[in-house]
Amino acid sequence: MITLNCSNNQITSFQYLPNSVTILNCSNNQITSFQYLPNSVTTLNCSNNQITSFQYLPNSVTTLNCSNNQINSFEHMVNSVTELYCNNNQITSFEHMVNSVTELYCNNNQITSFQHLPKSVTDLY
């Protein structure tokens, strides 16, 4: 297991990361989206960036902290995520959320309904 902590920089994207990285902390940067991440990444902390959606995440990600971004939808989220921290975004509903999420931290959003909350969620914060 290799942890890569590149937080608190001016990173906007990743062109290359080694396949041995399993924990990636890229919080507090200027990332708007992910074009590439290796399939070895299981824990991703991309909080405090400028992300609006997830067009590409590897299926290996099980823990995702995307708090303090500009996310408004769970569309394109990978089915492997079980622990999701999405506090302080612009989320209005749980539509398109994957059924694998069991722990969900979603305070300080613009949620108007829990209608599409997956039944897999056992812990809601």
C-alpha positions in Angstrom: 0.0 0.0 0.0 1.3 3.4 -1.0 -0.2 6.7 0.2 0.3 9.8 -1.9 -0.5 13.0 -0.2 -0.4 15.9 -2.6 -2.8 18.2 -0.7 -2.5 21.9 -0.4 -1.0 22.6 -3.8 -2.1 24.1 -7.1 -2.9 20.8 -8.9 -5.5 21.0 -11.6 -5.3 17.4 -13.0 -3.3 14.2 -13.0 -1.6 12.9 -16.1 0.2 10.0 -14.4 0.2 8.3 -11.1 2.0 5.0 -10.3 -0.2 1.9 -10.2 0.9 1.2 -6.6 -1.0 4.2 -5.1 -3.9 3.0 -3.0 -4.6 6.0 -0.9 -4.7 9.4 -2.6 -5.1 12.7 -0.8 -5.4 15.5 -3.3 -7.5 17.8 -1.1 -7.1 21.6 -1.2 -6.1 21.9 -4.8 -7.8 23.3 -8.0 -9.0 20.0 -9.5 -12.2 20.3 -11.5 -12.4 16.7 -12.7 -10.5 13.4 -13.0 -9.3 12.2 -16.3 -7.0 9.5 -15.0 -6.5 7.6 -11.7 -4.9 4.2 -11.5 -7.2 1.2 -10.7 -5.2 0.6 -7.5 -6.8 3.7 -5.7 -9.2 2.5 -3.0 -9.4 5.7 -0.9 -9.7 9.1 -2.5 -9.8 12.4 -0.6 -10.5 15.1 -3.1 -12.2 17.5 -0.7 -11.8 21.3 -1.1 -11.4 21.4 -4.8 -13.6 22.6 -7.7 -15.1 19.3 -8.8 -18.6 19.4 -10.3 -19.1 15.7 -11.2 -17.3 12.4 -11.6 -16.8 11.5 -15.2 -14.0 9.1 -14.4 -13.3 7.2 -11.2 -11.8 3.7 -11.1 -14.0 0.9 -9.8 -11.5 0.2 -7.1 -12.5 3.4 -5.0 -14.4 2.3 -1.9 -14.0 5.4 0.2 -14.6 8.8 -1.3 -14.3 12.2 0.3 -15.5 14.8 -2.1 -16.7 17.4 0.5 -16.5 21.1 -0.1 -16.7 21.0 -3.9 -19.4 22.0 -6.4 -21.0 18.6 -6.9 -24.7 18.6 -7.7 -25.3 15.1 -8.9 -24.2 11.5 -8.2 -24.4 10.6 -11.9 -21.4 8.6 -13.1 -20.5 7.5 -9.6 -18.8 4.1 -9.5 -20.5 1.1 -7.9 -17.7 0.3 -5.6 -18.1 3.3 -3.3 -19.3 2.2 0.2 -18.3 5.2 2.3 -19.1 8.7 0.8 -18.4 12.1 2.3 -20.1 14.7 0.2 -20.7 17.5 2.8 -20.9 21.1 1.7 -21.7 20.7 -2.0 -24.8 21.6 -4.1 -26.6 18.2 -4.0 -30.4 18.5 -4.2 -31.4 14.8 -4.4 -30.0 11.2 -4.2 -31.1 10.4 -7.7 -28.4 8.3 -9.5 -26.6 7.4 -6.3 -25.2 3.9 -6.4 -26.6 1.1 -4.3 -23.2 0.2 -2.8 -23.1 3.2 -0.4 -23.6 2.2 3.2 -22.1 5.3 5.0 -23.2 8.7 3.8 -22.1 12.0 5.1 -24.1 14.7 3.3 -24.7 17.7 5.6 -24.8 21.2 4.4 -26.2 20.6 0.9 -29.4 21.6 -0.8 -31.3 18.4 -0.3 -35.0 18.6 -0.7 -36.0 15.0 -0.6 -34.7 11.6 0.5 -36.9 9.8 -2.0 -34.0 8.2 -4.0 -31.8 7.4 -1.0 -30.5 3.8 -1.6 -31.6 1.1 0.7 -28.0 0.2 1.2 -27.4 3.3 3.3 -27.2 2.2 7.0 -25.5 5.3 8.4 -26.6 8.8 7.4 -25.0 11.9 8.7 
